[in-house]
């Protein structure tokens, strides 16, 4: 039996992140990042388990070369920090989870040896001495939360020396004692400035040279941040928009600029994308746009929230209905605008009732 690779990317700062931030959004952020790390697995490693904030990969009876392991590690770090930059630049939520996510870091622990396996509910997982050692190495004395660490057994196998240096890597020797036994390793702290982060689209703010087709205003007895969460959490959408039969969206994604969702209304699918516009300092804004509705060509809705006090805010919903043909413009003027305005006002009333019921339920619990 040949040696196998154990490879564990671990998101640093996860425990503090969850304890000190809004739990639901922090869970979404971590879920997104774990999916990014899984997708960055260019060596076809097997995923044994998701361990909260870490992934447990292995490659049975094969150890990739030094060059391939360093390239894999760089690819994973690049994907991780590229996604954090996307979350930072395109976020619309002011909560602590979304605002502090860019502070998360990543460490990678790699080890090797002959593995044993056990099968639990049809899931085959590595176990034994090497698995225990790999997990112990995650609790090391490296003075950083952003590094790659290769055990001595792995460095001896792939020929990595303690003086290896490159633009990204600068390996140093380290060791720690676990249960009276010393484990030696090489580690390199990662300087993110040397990563070539992936580019992504930052949607520009929408600018109009005309007034909204109509405006609906309403005061809510909740904090501005709570109202924004109700608007951007698509799981709530069918609770206050009765014309929406179903909503399809990425469950483990924090809503941000560029996020997409589909509203199913009377078996018709309306494709929405999150957009934004300029608002006054202190205001919160959530906007969405669709080119699906009939008979208009494009629909924008912007929910502009102004805090009034700790538990009260004002919502101004601006709707823009756009059409190119004279017939569609006439239809908007005669019929569509009135129908949209009526449904919008009704939806905000239902949203008010929904949030009131949630507040009462929270008080009861």
C-alpha positions, 0 to 999 in steps of 0.5 A: 500500500502506498502513501496517501495525501491528507489535505485540510484547508481551514478557515481561520477566525471562524469561531470568533466570526460566528460568536460575534456576528449575525449567525444566519449571515455568517453561516451563509458566508462560511457555506459560500467559502467552503463551496469556493474551496471545494471548487478550487480542488484542481488535484481531484482530491476526495472530500472525506468530510466537512468539519465545520470551518474546515475541509478534510481532503485526501488522495489515496495511494498517491502524493502529488509532486512538490510543484503540483501541491504548491500550485494547488495551495496557491490556487486555493488561497487565490480563490478564497481571497478573490471571493472575500474581495467580491463579498467586500465590494458587492455587499449591501448588508451592513450587518457585522457578519457581512462587514467583517467577513473580509477579515477571515483568513485561511490555513492549509495543513498537509500530511501523508502516510499509509491510511486505513479506512472505515465505512459509515452509512456508505461513506468511506473515510480515512482514519488512523494515526496519520489522520490524528496527526494531521488534525493535531497539526491544525493546533500548532504554534505558527504565529499567523492565521494565514499559512500553508504547513506541510508535515516532515513526512510529507516534505521528505516525500516530495523533496521540499527543503527548509530553504525553499523560497519563491515569490509566494512561499518562504518556508521555515522549520517548526515543530510542536509536541502532542501527547509527548511526541514531537511533530516536525513541519515546514510552514510558509506564511502567505502574503496576500499581496503576492496572490493574483486575485480573480477579477469580478464585475462590480455593478455600477449604480443605476442613474435615472434622468426621470422621476419614478413611475410611482412611489409608495411610502410606509413606516415600520416599527423595526430597526432599519437593518431588520427591515433590510434583512426581511427584504433581502432574505428571499425565504420571506418573499412569499410571506408578503408578496401574495402574487409570488407562488415560488421564489428560486434563489441560492440558499447559501448565498448572502444577497449582494449586488449581482445576486439573482433570483427567480419569482414564479408568478402564475407559472411565469418566471421573472428573472431578477438581479440585485442593483443599487442607486445613490442614496443619502448618507445614513440610508440603506437601499436594496434594488432589483431589476427584471427585464421579464415582466409583460407588457413593460420592457424593464422594471426597477424597484428600489427600497430606500430605508431611512432610520427614524430611531432604534426601533423605527424606520421609513421605507420609500419604495421607488418603482420605474417602469420602462417601455420602448414602444408607444403601445407599451407606454400607453398600456403603462399609463392606462393600466399597468402603473395602477395595477403595480402600484396597488399590488406594491402597496398591498405587499408592503402592508403584508410585510408590515404584518409579517414583521409585526408577527415576528416581533410578537413571536420573538417576545413570546420566546 
